[in-house]
Amino acid sequence: MLVDSHCHLDFAQPEERDSIVARARRAGVATLLTISTKLSEFPAVRAIAESDPDIWCSVGIHPHEAATEEGGDVDNLAAYARHPKVIGVGESGLDFHYDHSPRAAQIAAFRHHARAAHAASVPLIVHSRGADAETVAVLEEEGVSSGVIHCFSTGRLLAERALALGLYISLSGIVTFKNADELRGIVRDLPFDRLLVETDAPYLAPVPLRGKANEPAFIVHTANFIAALKGVAPDEFARRTSENFFRLFAKAKPPAASRPAV
């Protein structure tokens, strides 16, 4: 069993979504976490999670939307996060690469998300691009101790400081890319009990599917690549990263087939 710890099922057309989920299941991906990027579109994200016992969701505002989305105050986010199918707050964080929202607005929204995650007792899902030092500063100042750095692809500073806080590191298809030697060197040193794997679908399809629209079924390529990098069998990698996911996202229930008999 594999878990796709970060995908965007709401980005697919409704008529395509059932096929995408079915292909994921055939590939051995039993659990999906579909991520909110706009609070205005959160009801649709939540409806996807409510439609399937093994699909879960988050609530949050992407840093690109930090200046335009309304309702991102702490109390509102925390209230949404208490829904049974909502298992995390985010994705939130800082993106100083594109700067689609002013940096001050991104930082303020990031702090609101961190406080809402704490209030609702769920993990914070963190986006960081071009802002590692600033991301670490907010995480440390807000005392974030439960969360994940999603789609990790930057430097050791963010990885080491996030791990020191108690956060997890999620790896995407970027680790398979030809120019990702530095990232692979960091991944070799990451502790196994803090690793997750994701697609970020429909983005970042892994080698050998790079350039195609990504989907959760493709996580198998990323998982097998990281397993070889870490020197473990694919089944062992799947088992351990799935255990990590359910440890972090404690509100999520494992798939029925893997639950103990009662």
N, C-alpha and C positions, 0 to 999 in steps of 0.2 A: 504494500500500500504506500502510495505517495500522497503528499499534501501539497497543493499549490497555495502557498501562504500569501500570495498577492497577485490578483488578476482583476480585470475590469470587464465583467460580463455584461454590464449595462452598455458598454460601447458597441456591442454586437447588435445587429438587427434582431428583433424578437423572433422572426421566423428562422434565424440561424442559430439561436442560442441553444435550443434543445439538441441540435446536432453537435454543437461544440461540446456540450456537457456529456453527451453519449460517447463521443470519441475520447474524451478524457477518461471516462469510466473503463472503456475497452483497453486503454493504455495503462490502467492500474492506478489512476489518480482518483482516490475515493473521497477526498474532502477538498473543498474550494473555499477560499476567502475572497469575496468580491469587495472591492474597495470604493469608498465614497470619495469624490473629489469636489463636489459642489453640494452644499446643503439644499439648494433648490431642487436638486435631482435625487436627493436621498430617498424619498418615498419609493422611487422606482428601484433603487438598489436594494432597499429593504424587502420589497415585494419579490425580487428574485430569490433572496435568501429564504423567505417564507414559503416559497414554492417547492422547496426540496429539503429534506431533513439533513443532508450533508453539505449544504451550501450555507455559509455564514457571511456576515457583512460587517463593515465598519461604518462609522459616521465621521465626516470631517470635511475640511476645506483645503484643497491643494494650495501650496504657496502661490502658484500662478493666479489663483482666484482670490487671494487674501484681501485685495482692495475693493472687490466688487460684490462678493457674496455677503448677504445679510444673515443675521441670526447666529453668528459664531461666538456669542458670549458663553461664558463658562457654564452657567446654569442651563442654558438651552441645549448645549452639546451634551452635558452630563445627563439630562433628562432623556434625550434620544438614545444615549449609550446604555441606558438601563433596560432597553427592550431585550427580550430573551434571545433574539437572533443577532444582536449587535455585540460583537466580542472585542472590539477595539475602537480607539479614537484615532482618526487620521484618514488619508495620509495628510500629515501636516509637516511643517519644517521650513527649510530655507533653500531657495534656489536663486543664487546670485550669479548663475551662469546666464540665464535668460532675462532675469529681472523684469518679468511680466507684471509684477506688483512692486510698489516701492518697498525698499528693504525694511523701513520702520513698520510698515503694515504687516509684512511677513513675520517679523519678530513678535509683534503684539499678538497676532493670530496664533503663532506657535506657542506662546506662553498660555493663551487661553485653552488651547487643546491639551497642553500638559496638565493644567489644573483640572480640566474636565475629566481627563482619564483618571487622575487620582481620585476625584470625587466619586466617580462611578465604579472604581476598583477594576478597571480594565487596562490593558497595555496601550501604550502610545506607539503609533506607527509613523516612523520618521523618514521624511524625504530630505536628503542633503546633497546639493550639487553646487560646487564652487564656494562652499561656505562651511568647511569642516570646523575651523576654529570657532566660528560664531555658533554653529550648531552645538558643539561641546559646551560652550559657555552657557547657553540657555538650558541645556539638559542638567548641567551641574547646579546652576542657580535655582532652578525649579525643583531640584531634588528628585528627578525622574529615576526610578529604580525598576520599572517594569515597562518593557517596550522592545522594539526591534528597529534596527537601521535597515530599511528596505532597500533592495537593489544596490547593495554595497558595491562600490566600484572606485573608491578613492584611496586615501592613504592610511598609514598605520596609526596616525594620531587619532582619527575618529574611531577606528576599530578598537584600539587599546583603551581609550577613555570610556567608550560605550560599554565595553566588557567590564571595566572596573566599576561602573555604576550598576551592573547587573543586567544590562540589555543583551539582546540576541542580535545576530548578524544574518541577514537573508541574502542569498546569492542568486543572481539571475543568469540569463544566457550570455551576459557580457563576459563571464569568466571563460567562455569557450572561444572568444574572439581572438584573432591572430595577434593583435597588438596588445593583449592583456597580460603580458609576462609579469609585470610588476604586481598586478592584482593576484595572479596565481601564486606568486611568492608569499604574499600575505595570507592567502587562503590556506596554504600548507601549514601555517603556524596557528590558525584559529582553533580553539578548543571545540571538540566535536559536540559537547553538550550544550553549545550555544548556537549551533548552525541551523538555519532553515533554508529552504529552496523555494524559488518562485519563478513565475514567467513574466509578470508585469504585462501579460497579454492585454491588448493586441500588439504590444511593442516588444522589441529586443529578442526576436526569434534566435535561438541558438544555432551554431554550426551543427549540422550541415544544412539547416533550413533558413539561414540568415537571408534577409531580404523579403521573406514571406510575412504575411500577417501572422503573428504569434497566437497560440491558443494553449490552454492548459495541457493538452495531450503531449505537447512538445517538451514538457518539463522532463520527460524521460531522458532526453539527450543531455540536458544540463546535469541532471542527477548522476547519470552514468559517468560523465566527464569528471565531476567533482569526486565521485567515489574512487575513480582511478587515481586522481591527484592525491587523495588522502590515503590511498592504499588499502581500501576496504572493498568488499563485494557489493554490488548494487543492492542486493536484498538487505544487507546490513545497513547500508546508507539510508535506504528508504525507512527501515524500522526506526533507526535512531533519530532521523530528522522528524519523522511523524511523532515520536514520543516528545521531542522538544516542542513541537507545535502545540500539542495538547497540554503540556506543562505550562507553557506561556499563556496561551489563550484558554484559560481554565473553564470558561463558560461553554466552550464548544464540546460537544459530545462526539466520541469516536464513532465511526460508521457501525451500523448494527452488526455486520459480519464479524467485526473485531471486538465486540463487547462481550464480557464474560456472561455465560449463561446464568440465569437466576432460577 
